[in-house]
Each structure stands twice: as C-alpha cells, then as structure tokens.
Amino acid sequence: MIPIEDRCTSCGIPLQAEKSVKFSCPRCSSHYIVRCGQCRDQSAKYTCPGCGFVGP
C-alpha cells in the first residue's frame, strides 16, 4: 500500500517538516487539519472536511 502524503488543508501543497503542523479539528476531533508554514504565517483559513469548521 502506498502512503498518501500529507497536504496542507488550506493550499494543498505537500508538507515539509519546517513549521508544519497536524492537529485534530477543534470542533469534531474526527478529522485532522494539516497546515504548512506559509499558510500558518499568513493565517490562511482552513475548513474541516468532516464538520465544516472554519478556522484561521
């Protein structure tokens, strides 16, 4: 089985280790939010694919 690499939830680019984070959705805790360093620095919005929660 080929692993699916993590991509930023906001912009979709493949993650690099520097400044990247992966955390459970603050609302539903059922899905992961994955963020690249650039989107974090810019406070780009993200949307949980499960419950639709939108965060900065």
Distance bins in CASP14 RR format, pairs under 12 A and 6 or more apart:
PFRMAT RR
TARGET T0000
AUTHOR 0000-0000-0000
RMODE 2
METHOD distances of the structure
MODEL  1
4 14 0 0 0 0 0 1 0 0 0 0 0
4 15 0 0 0 0 0 1 0 0 0 0 0
4 32 0 0 0 0 0 1 0 0 0 0 0
4 34 0 0 0 0 0 1 0 0 0 0 0
5 12 0 0 0 0 0 1 0 0 0 0 0
5 13 0 0 0 0 0 1 0 0 0 0 0
5 14 1 0 1 0 0 0 0 0 0 0 0
5 15 1 0 0 1 0 0 0 0 0 0 0
5 16 0 0 0 0 0 1 0 0 0 0 0
5 20 0 0 0 0 0 1 0 0 0 0 0
5 22 0 0 0 0 0 1 0 0 0 0 0
5 34 0 0 0 0 1 0 0 0 0 0 0
6 12 0 0 0 0 1 0 0 0 0 0 0
6 13 0 0 0 0 0 1 0 0 0 0 0
6 14 1 0 0 1 0 0 0 0 0 0 0
6 15 1 0 1 0 0 0 0 0 0 0 0
6 16 0 0 0 0 0 1 0 0 0 0 0
6 17 0 0 0 0 0 1 0 0 0 0 0
6 20 1 0 0 1 0 0 0 0 0 0 0
6 21 0 0 0 0 0 1 0 0 0 0 0
6 22 1 0 0 1 0 0 0 0 0 0 0
6 23 0 0 0 0 0 1 0 0 0 0 0
6 32 0 0 0 0 1 0 0 0 0 0 0
6 33 0 0 0 0 0 1 0 0 0 0 0
6 34 1 0 1 0 0 0 0 0 0 0 0
6 35 0 0 0 0 1 0 0 0 0 0 0
6 36 0 0 0 0 1 0 0 0 0 0 0
7 13 1 0 0 1 0 0 0 0 0 0 0
7 14 1 0 1 0 0 0 0 0 0 0 0
7 15 1 0 0 1 0 0 0 0 0 0 0
7 16 0 0 0 0 0 1 0 0 0 0 0
7 20 0 0 0 0 0 1 0 0 0 0 0
7 22 0 0 0 0 0 1 0 0 0 0 0
7 32 0 0 0 0 0 1 0 0 0 0 0
7 33 0 0 0 0 0 1 0 0 0 0 0
7 34 1 0 0 1 0 0 0 0 0 0 0
7 35 0 0 0 0 0 1 0 0 0 0 0
7 36 0 0 0 0 1 0 0 0 0 0 0
7 39 0 0 0 0 0 1 0 0 0 0 0
7 46 0 0 0 0 0 1 0 0 0 0 0
7 49 0 0 0 0 0 1 0 0 0 0 0
8 14 0 0 0 0 1 0 0 0 0 0 0
8 15 1 0 0 1 0 0 0 0 0 0 0
8 16 0 0 0 0 1 0 0 0 0 0 0
8 19 0 0 0 0 0 1 0 0 0 0 0
8 20 1 0 0 1 0 0 0 0 0 0 0
8 21 0 0 0 0 1 0 0 0 0 0 0
8 22 0 0 0 0 0 1 0 0 0 0 0
8 32 0 0 0 0 0 1 0 0 0 0 0
8 33 0 0 0 0 1 0 0 0 0 0 0
8 34 1 0 1 0 0 0 0 0 0 0 0
8 35 1 0 1 0 0 0 0 0 0 0 0
8 36 1 0 1 0 0 0 0 0 0 0 0
8 37 0 0 0 0 1 0 0 0 0 0 0
8 38 0 0 0 0 1 0 0 0 0 0 0
8 39 1 0 1 0 0 0 0 0 0 0 0
8 40 0 0 0 0 1 0 0 0 0 0 0
8 42 0 0 0 0 0 1 0 0 0 0 0
8 44 0 0 0 0 1 0 0 0 0 0 0
8 45 0 0 0 0 0 1 0 0 0 0 0
8 46 0 0 0 0 1 0 0 0 0 0 0
9 15 0 0 0 0 0 1 0 0 0 0 0
9 20 0 0 0 0 0 1 0 0 0 0 0
9 21 0 0 0 0 0 1 0 0 0 0 0
9 22 0 0 0 0 1 0 0 0 0 0 0
9 23 0 0 0 0 0 1 0 0 0 0 0
9 25 0 0 0 0 1 0 0 0 0 0 0
9 31 0 0 0 0 1 0 0 0 0 0 0
9 32 0 0 0 0 1 0 0 0 0 0 0
9 33 1 0 1 0 0 0 0 0 0 0 0
9 34 1 0 1 0 0 0 0 0 0 0 0
9 35 1 0 0 1 0 0 0 0 0 0 0
9 36 0 0 0 0 1 0 0 0 0 0 0
9 39 0 0 0 0 1 0 0 0 0 0 0
9 40 0 0 0 0 0 1 0 0 0 0 0
9 44 0 0 0 0 1 0 0 0 0 0 0
9 45 0 0 0 0 1 0 0 0 0 0 0
9 46 1 0 1 0 0 0 0 0 0 0 0
9 47 1 0 0 1 0 0 0 0 0 0 0
9 48 0 0 0 0 1 0 0 0 0 0 0
9 49 1 0 0 1 0 0 0 0 0 0 0
9 50 0 0 0 0 0 1 0 0 0 0 0
9 52 0 0 0 0 0 1 0 0 0 0 0
9 53 0 0 0 0 0 1 0 0 0 0 0
9 54 0 0 0 0 0 1 0 0 0 0 0
9 55 0 0 0 0 1 0 0 0 0 0 0
10 20 0 0 0 0 0 1 0 0 0 0 0
10 21 0 0 0 0 0 1 0 0 0 0 0
10 33 0 0 0 0 1 0 0 0 0 0 0
10 34 0 0 0 0 1 0 0 0 0 0 0
10 35 1 0 0 1 0 0 0 0 0 0 0
10 36 1 0 0 1 0 0 0 0 0 0 0
10 37 0 0 0 0 1 0 0 0 0 0 0
10 38 0 0 0 0 1 0 0 0 0 0 0
10 39 1 0 1 0 0 0 0 0 0 0 0
10 40 0 0 0 0 1 0 0 0 0 0 0
10 41 0 0 0 0 0 1 0 0 0 0 0
10 42 0 0 0 0 1 0 0 0 0 0 0
10 43 0 0 0 0 1 0 0 0 0 0 0
10 44 1 0 1 0 0 0 0 0 0 0 0
10 45 1 0 0 1 0 0 0 0 0 0 0
10 46 1 0 1 0 0 0 0 0 0 0 0
10 47 0 0 0 0 1 0 0 0 0 0 0
10 48 0 0 0 0 0 1 0 0 0 0 0
10 54 0 0 0 0 0 1 0 0 0 0 0
10 55 0 0 0 0 1 0 0 0 0 0 0
10 56 0 0 0 0 1 0 0 0 0 0 0
11 20 0 0 0 0 0 1 0 0 0 0 0
11 34 0 0 0 0 0 1 0 0 0 0 0
11 35 0 0 0 0 1 0 0 0 0 0 0
11 36 1 0 0 1 0 0 0 0 0 0 0
11 37 0 0 0 0 1 0 0 0 0 0 0
11 38 1 0 0 1 0 0 0 0 0 0 0
11 39 1 0 1 0 0 0 0 0 0 0 0
11 40 0 0 0 0 0 1 0 0 0 0 0
11 41 0 0 0 0 0 1 0 0 0 0 0
11 42 0 0 0 0 1 0 0 0 0 0 0
11 44 1 0 0 1 0 0 0 0 0 0 0
11 45 0 0 0 0 0 1 0 0 0 0 0
11 46 0 0 0 0 1 0 0 0 0 0 0
12 20 0 0 0 0 0 1 0 0 0 0 0
12 34 0 0 0 0 1 0 0 0 0 0 0
12 35 0 0 0 0 0 1 0 0 0 0 0
12 36 1 0 0 1 0 0 0 0 0 0 0
12 38 0 0 0 0 0 1 0 0 0 0 0
12 39 0 0 0 0 1 0 0 0 0 0 0
12 44 0 0 0 0 0 1 0 0 0 0 0
12 46 0 0 0 0 0 1 0 0 0 0 0
13 20 0 0 0 0 0 1 0 0 0 0 0
13 34 0 0 0 0 0 1 0 0 0 0 0
13 35 0 0 0 0 0 1 0 0 0 0 0
13 36 1 0 1 0 0 0 0 0 0 0 0
13 37 0 0 0 0 1 0 0 0 0 0 0
13 38 0 0 0 0 1 0 0 0 0 0 0
13 39 0 0 0 0 1 0 0 0 0 0 0
13 44 0 0 0 0 0 1 0 0 0 0 0
14 20 0 0 0 0 1 0 0 0 0 0 0
14 34 0 0 0 0 0 1 0 0 0 0 0
14 36 0 0 0 0 1 0 0 0 0 0 0
15 21 0 0 0 0 1 0 0 0 0 0 0
15 22 1 0 0 1 0 0 0 0 0 0 0
15 32 0 0 0 0 0 1 0 0 0 0 0
15 33 0 0 0 0 0 1 0 0 0 0 0
15 34 1 0 0 1 0 0 0 0 0 0 0
15 35 0 0 0 0 1 0 0 0 0 0 0
15 36 1 0 1 0 0 0 0 0 0 0 0
15 37 0 0 0 0 1 0 0 0 0 0 0
15 38 0 0 0 0 0 1 0 0 0 0 0
15 39 0 0 0 0 0 1 0 0 0 0 0
15 40 0 0 0 0 0 1 0 0 0 0 0
16 34 0 0 0 0 0 1 0 0 0 0 0
16 35 0 0 0 0 0 1 0 0 0 0 0
16 36 1 0 0 1 0 0 0 0 0 0 0
16 37 0 0 0 0 1 0 0 0 0 0 0
16 38 0 0 0 0 1 0 0 0 0 0 0
17 36 0 0 0 0 0 1 0 0 0 0 0
17 37 0 0 0 0 0 1 0 0 0 0 0
18 36 0 0 0 0 1 0 0 0 0 0 0
18 37 1 0 0 1 0 0 0 0 0 0 0
18 38 0 0 0 0 0 1 0 0 0 0 0
18 40 0 0 0 0 0 1 0 0 0 0 0
18 41 0 0 0 0 0 1 0 0 0 0 0
19 35 0 0 0 0 1 0 0 0 0 0 0
19 36 1 0 0 1 0 0 0 0 0 0 0
19 37 1 1 0 0 0 0 0 0 0 0 0
19 38 1 0 0 1 0 0 0 0 0 0 0
19 39 0 0 0 0 1 0 0 0 0 0 0
19 40 1 0 0 1 0 0 0 0 0 0 0
19 41 1 0 0 1 0 0 0 0 0 0 0
19 42 0 0 0 0 0 1 0 0 0 0 0
20 33 0 0 0 0 0 1 0 0 0 0 0
20 34 1 0 0 1 0 0 0 0 0 0 0
20 35 1 0 0 1 0 0 0 0 0 0 0
20 36 1 0 1 0 0 0 0 0 0 0 0
20 37 1 0 1 0 0 0 0 0 0 0 0
20 38 0 0 0 0 1 0 0 0 0 0 0
20 39 0 0 0 0 1 0 0 0 0 0 0
20 40 0 0 0 0 1 0 0 0 0 0 0
20 41 0 0 0 0 0 1 0 0 0 0 0
21 32 0 0 0 0 1 0 0 0 0 0 0
21 33 0 0 0 0 1 0 0 0 0 0 0
21 34 1 0 0 1 0 0 0 0 0 0 0
21 35 1 0 1 0 0 0 0 0 0 0 0
21 36 0 0 0 0 1 0 0 0 0 0 0
21 37 1 0 0 1 0 0 0 0 0 0 0
21 39 0 0 0 0 1 0 0 0 0 0 0
21 40 1 0 0 1 0 0 0 0 0 0 0
21 41 0 0 0 0 0 1 0 0 0 0 0
21 46 0 0 0 0 0 1 0 0 0 0 0
22 31 0 0 0 0 0 1 0 0 0 0 0
22 32 1 0 1 0 0 0 0 0 0 0 0
22 33 1 0 0 1 0 0 0 0 0 0 0
22 34 1 0 1 0 0 0 0 0 0 0 0
22 35 1 0 0 1 0 0 0 0 0 0 0
22 36 0 0 0 0 0 1 0 0 0 0 0
22 37 0 0 0 0 0 1 0 0 0 0 0
22 40 0 0 0 0 0 1 0 0 0 0 0
22 46 0 0 0 0 0 1 0 0 0 0 0
23 29 0 0 0 0 1 0 0 0 0 0 0
23 31 0 0 0 0 0 1 0 0 0 0 0
23 32 1 0 0 1 0 0 0 0 0 0 0
23 33 1 0 1 0 0 0 0 0 0 0 0
23 34 0 0 0 0 1 0 0 0 0 0 0
23 35 0 0 0 0 1 0 0 0 0 0 0
23 40 0 0 0 0 0 1 0 0 0 0 0
23 46 0 0 0 0 0 1 0 0 0 0 0
23 48 0 0 0 0 0 1 0 0 0 0 0
23 55 0 0 0 0 0 1 0 0 0 0 0
24 30 1 0 0 1 0 0 0 0 0 0 0
24 31 1 0 0 1 0 0 0 0 0 0 0
24 32 1 0 0 1 0 0 0 0 0 0 0
24 33 1 0 0 1 0 0 0 0 0 0 0
24 34 0 0 0 0 0 1 0 0 0 0 0
24 48 0 0 0 0 1 0 0 0 0 0 0
24 50 0 0 0 0 0 1 0 0 0 0 0
24 51 0 0 0 0 0 1 0 0 0 0 0
24 53 0 0 0 0 0 1 0 0 0 0 0
25 31 1 0 1 0 0 0 0 0 0 0 0
25 32 1 0 0 1 0 0 0 0 0 0 0
25 33 1 0 1 0 0 0 0 0 0 0 0
25 34 0 0 0 0 0 1 0 0 0 0 0
25 46 0 0 0 0 1 0 0 0 0 0 0
25 47 0 0 0 0 1 0 0 0 0 0 0
25 48 1 0 1 0 0 0 0 0 0 0 0
25 49 0 0 0 0 1 0 0 0 0 0 0
25 50 1 0 0 1 0 0 0 0 0 0 0
25 51 1 0 0 1 0 0 0 0 0 0 0
25 52 0 0 0 0 1 0 0 0 0 0 0
25 53 1 0 1 0 0 0 0 0 0 0 0
25 54 0 0 0 0 0 1 0 0 0 0 0
25 55 0 0 0 0 1 0 0 0 0 0 0
26 32 0 0 0 0 0 1 0 0 0 0 0
26 33 0 0 0 0 1 0 0 0 0 0 0
26 46 0 0 0 0 0 1 0 0 0 0 0
26 48 0 0 0 0 1 0 0 0 0 0 0
26 51 0 0 0 0 1 0 0 0 0 0 0
26 52 0 0 0 0 0 1 0 0 0 0 0
26 53 1 0 0 1 0 0 0 0 0 0 0
26 54 0 0 0 0 0 1 0 0 0 0 0
26 55 1 0 0 1 0 0 0 0 0 0 0
26 56 0 0 0 0 0 1 0 0 0 0 0
27 33 0 0 0 0 0 1 0 0 0 0 0
27 47 0 0 0 0 0 1 0 0 0 0 0
27 48 1 0 0 1 0 0 0 0 0 0 0
27 50 0 0 0 0 1 0 0 0 0 0 0
27 51 1 0 1 0 0 0 0 0 0 0 0
27 52 1 0 0 1 0 0 0 0 0 0 0
27 53 1 0 1 0 0 0 0 0 0 0 0
27 54 0 0 0 0 1 0 0 0 0 0 0
27 55 0 0 0 0 1 0 0 0 0 0 0
28 47 0 0 0 0 0 1 0 0 0 0 0
28 48 1 0 0 1 0 0 0 0 0 0 0
28 49 0 0 0 0 0 1 0 0 0 0 0
28 50 1 0 0 1 0 0 0 0 0 0 0
28 51 1 0 1 0 0 0 0 0 0 0 0
28 52 0 0 0 0 1 0 0 0 0 0 0
28 53 1 0 0 1 0 0 0 0 0 0 0
29 48 0 0 0 0 1 0 0 0 0 0 0
29 50 0 0 0 0 0 1 0 0 0 0 0
29 51 0 0 0 0 1 0 0 0 0 0 0
29 53 0 0 0 0 0 1 0 0 0 0 0
30 48 0 0 0 0 1 0 0 0 0 0 0
30 49 0 0 0 0 1 0 0 0 0 0 0
30 50 1 0 0 1 0 0 0 0 0 0 0
30 51 1 0 0 1 0 0 0 0 0 0 0
30 52 0 0 0 0 0 1 0 0 0 0 0
30 53 0 0 0 0 0 1 0 0 0 0 0
31 46 0 0 0 0 0 1 0 0 0 0 0
31 47 0 0 0 0 0 1 0 0 0 0 0
31 48 1 0 1 0 0 0 0 0 0 0 0
31 49 1 0 1 0 0 0 0 0 0 0 0
31 50 1 0 1 0 0 0 0 0 0 0 0
31 51 1 0 0 1 0 0 0 0 0 0 0
31 52 0 0 0 0 1 0 0 0 0 0 0
31 53 0 0 0 0 1 0 0 0 0 0 0
32 46 0 0 0 0 0 1 0 0 0 0 0
32 48 0 0 0 0 1 0 0 0 0 0 0
32 49 0 0 0 0 1 0 0 0 0 0 0
32 50 0 0 0 0 0 1 0 0 0 0 0
33 39 0 0 0 0 0 1 0 0 0 0 0
33 40 0 0 0 0 0 1 0 0 0 0 0
33 44 0 0 0 0 0 1 0 0 0 0 0
33 45 0 0 0 0 0 1 0 0 0 0 0
33 46 1 0 1 0 0 0 0 0 0 0 0
33 47 0 0 0 0 1 0 0 0 0 0 0
33 48 1 0 0 1 0 0 0 0 0 0 0
33 49 0 0 0 0 1 0 0 0 0 0 0
33 50 0 0 0 0 0 1 0 0 0 0 0
33 51 0 0 0 0 0 1 0 0 0 0 0
33 52 0 0 0 0 0 1 0 0 0 0 0
33 53 0 0 0 0 1 0 0 0 0 0 0
33 54 0 0 0 0 0 1 0 0 0 0 0
33 55 0 0 0 0 1 0 0 0 0 0 0
33 56 0 0 0 0 0 1 0 0 0 0 0
34 40 0 0 0 0 0 1 0 0 0 0 0
34 46 0 0 0 0 1 0 0 0 0 0 0
34 48 0 0 0 0 0 1 0 0 0 0 0
34 49 0 0 0 0 0 1 0 0 0 0 0
35 41 0 0 0 0 1 0 0 0 0 0 0
35 42 0 0 0 0 0 1 0 0 0 0 0
35 43 0 0 0 0 0 1 0 0 0 0 0
35 44 0 0 0 0 1 0 0 0 0 0 0
35 45 0 0 0 0 0 1 0 0 0 0 0
35 46 1 0 0 1 0 0 0 0 0 0 0
35 55 0 0 0 0 0 1 0 0 0 0 0
35 56 0 0 0 0 0 1 0 0 0 0 0
36 42 0 0 0 0 1 0 0 0 0 0 0
36 44 0 0 0 0 1 0 0 0 0 0 0
36 46 0 0 0 0 0 1 0 0 0 0 0
37 43 0 0 0 0 0 1 0 0 0 0 0
37 44 0 0 0 0 1 0 0 0 0 0 0
38 44 1 0 0 1 0 0 0 0 0 0 0
39 45 0 0 0 0 1 0 0 0 0 0 0
39 46 1 0 0 1 0 0 0 0 0 0 0
39 55 0 0 0 0 0 1 0 0 0 0 0
39 56 0 0 0 0 1 0 0 0 0 0 0
40 46 0 0 0 0 1 0 0 0 0 0 0
40 55 0 0 0 0 0 1 0 0 0 0 0
40 56 0 0 0 0 1 0 0 0 0 0 0
41 56 0 0 0 0 0 1 0 0 0 0 0
42 56 0 0 0 0 1 0 0 0 0 0 0
43 55 0 0 0 0 1 0 0 0 0 0 0
43 56 1 0 1 0 0 0 0 0 0 0 0
44 54 0 0 0 0 0 1 0 0 0 0 0
44 55 0 0 0 0 1 0 0 0 0 0 0
44 56 1 0 0 1 0 0 0 0 0 0 0
45 52 0 0 0 0 0 1 0 0 0 0 0
45 53 0 0 0 0 0 1 0 0 0 0 0
45 54 1 0 1 0 0 0 0 0 0 0 0
45 55 1 0 1 0 0 0 0 0 0 0 0
45 56 1 0 0 1 0 0 0 0 0 0 0
46 52 0 0 0 0 1 0 0 0 0 0 0
46 53 0 0 0 0 1 0 0 0 0 0 0
46 54 1 0 0 1 0 0 0 0 0 0 0
46 55 1 0 1 0 0 0 0 0 0 0 0
46 56 0 0 0 0 1 0 0 0 0 0 0
47 53 1 0 0 1 0 0 0 0 0 0 0
47 54 1 0 1 0 0 0 0 0 0 0 0
47 55 1 0 0 1 0 0 0 0 0 0 0
47 56 0 0 0 0 0 1 0 0 0 0 0
48 54 1 0 0 1 0 0 0 0 0 0 0
48 55 0 0 0 0 1 0 0 0 0 0 0
END
